[in-house]
Amino acid sequence: MHHIISVTVENKFGVLSRIAGLFAGRGYNIGSLAVGPTEKEDISTIVLTVSGDDKIIEQVIKQLNRLIDVIKVVDLTEKEIVKRELLLIKISAEHTTKRSELFQICEVFKSKIVGITNKNVIIELSGAPAKIDAFINIMRPYGILEVSRTGLIALAR
């Protein structure tokens, strides 16, 4: 099962490295990881997704809580949350007919064209992971040249 874990930490050098090291040292794979400052400059939030059964996740949370710069660890998996990702995707668009189709799809998904050349279009989309996945699947026939995703960010309601 995928778990979404939010870790509030002191914004200090090496904290992220220690957290990633905890996972690597125990052979746990991090599915996604997003880090950013909070409303307080000296505090950051790390949101990560991890696969594992409840027992493994319980151990991970206990181990995270033992780290010095960790303030709070919350498993958001069973909570009511808002979750989002950001996607930048570069699509081949050498044919003008292709471009008009791409623009129509972008309208449907409420995405933005953020870059355009004679050869490609760069599109920005934010939303729930399922929406991002659906958009990528729809774009495959047009020729995906490059994809960059932020990873999941989440807040409990």
C-alpha positions in Angstrom: 0.0 0.0 0.0 1.2 3.5 -0.7 1.5 5.8 2.3 1.7 9.6 2.3 3.9 10.8 5.1 4.3 14.5 6.1 7.4 15.3 8.1 7.8 18.8 9.6 11.5 19.5 10.2 13.9 22.3 11.2 15.2 23.9 8.1 18.8 23.0 8.7 21.7 21.7 6.6 21.7 17.9 6.2 18.2 17.2 7.5 16.9 15.9 4.1 20.0 13.8 3.7 19.5 12.1 7.1 15.9 11.4 6.3 16.7 9.9 2.9 19.5 8.0 4.5 17.1 6.5 7.0 15.1 5.1 4.1 18.1 3.9 2.1 19.7 2.3 5.0 16.7 0.1 5.7 16.0 -0.7 2.0 12.8 1.3 1.8 12.0 2.9 -1.6 10.7 6.5 -1.6 8.1 6.9 -4.4 8.2 10.7 -4.4 9.6 13.4 -2.2 8.8 17.1 -2.1 10.4 19.6 0.2 9.5 23.2 0.8 9.5 25.9 3.5 6.4 26.5 5.6 5.0 29.8 6.8 8.0 29.9 9.2 11.4 30.4 7.5 13.2 28.0 9.9 10.7 25.1 9.4 10.2 23.0 6.3 7.7 20.2 5.3 8.8 17.1 3.6 6.0 15.1 1.9 7.0 11.6 0.7 5.3 8.6 -0.6 6.4 5.1 0.6 5.2 1.7 -0.3 4.8 -0.9 2.5 2.5 -2.5 4.9 1.2 -0.8 8.0 3.8 -2.4 10.3 6.8 -1.2 8.1 5.3 2.3 7.9 4.8 2.4 11.7 8.5 1.5 12.1 9.5 4.2 9.6 7.5 6.8 11.5 9.0 5.8 14.8 12.5 6.1 13.3 11.7 9.4 11.8 10.5 10.8 15.1 13.9 9.8 16.7 15.8 12.1 14.3 17.0 15.3 16.1 15.7 17.9 13.6 12.3 16.3 13.1 9.4 18.2 14.7 6.4 16.1 13.7 5.6 13.1 11.5 2.1 12.4 10.3 0.8 9.5 8.1 -1.7 11.3 5.9 -2.8 8.1 4.2 -6.1 7.5 6.1 -6.8 11.2 6.6 -9.0 13.5 4.5 -6.4 15.4 2.5 -5.9 17.7 -0.5 -3.1 16.4 -2.7 -1.5 17.9 -5.8 1.4 17.5 -8.2 2.9 19.9 -10.7 3.8 18.6 -14.2 5.9 20.1 -17.0 5.7 18.1 -20.2 7.3 18.8 -23.5 5.3 17.5 -26.5 6.4 17.3 -30.1 4.4 19.7 -32.2 5.9 20.2 -35.6 2.6 19.8 -37.4 0.1 22.7 -37.1 -2.9 20.4 -37.0 -1.3 18.7 -34.0 -1.0 22.0 -32.2 -4.7 22.9 -32.4 -5.5 19.5 -30.9 -3.0 20.0 -28.1 -4.5 23.4 -27.3 -8.0 21.9 -27.1 -6.8 19.2 -24.8 -5.0 21.8 -22.6 -8.3 23.7 -22.3 -10.2 20.5 -21.2 -7.5 19.8 -18.5 -7.2 23.5 -17.5 -3.5 23.4 -18.2 -1.2 26.2 -19.5 1.1 26.4 -22.5 4.3 27.9 -20.9 6.7 27.4 -23.8 6.4 27.0 -27.6 8.9 26.6 -30.4 8.6 25.4 -34.0 9.3 21.9 -32.8 7.6 21.5 -29.4 5.2 22.8 -26.9 5.8 22.8 -23.1 2.6 22.4 -21.0 2.2 23.0 -17.2 -0.5 21.2 -15.3 -1.3 20.9 -11.6 -3.7 18.6 -10.0 -4.3 15.3 -8.3 -1.9 12.5 -9.3 -4.7 10.7 -11.2 -5.3 13.8 -13.3 -1.6 14.1 -14.1 -1.4 10.4 -15.0 -4.5 10.8 -17.3 -3.0 13.8 -19.0 0.3 12.0 -19.6 -1.5 9.0 -21.1 -3.5 11.3 -23.5 -0.3 13.0 -24.6 1.5 9.8 -25.5 0.3 9.6 -29.1 1.4 13.2 -29.7 5.0 12.3 -28.9 6.3 13.1 -25.3 9.8 14.4 -25.5 10.3 15.1 -21.8 8.4 14.9 -18.5 9.2 16.5 -15.1 6.9 16.0 -12.1 7.3 17.6 -8.7 6.1 14.6 -6.7 3.1 14.8 -4.3 2.4 17.6 -1.9 -0.5 17.2 0.6 -2.3 18.9 3.4 -4.8 17.5 5.8 -8.2 19.3 5.8 
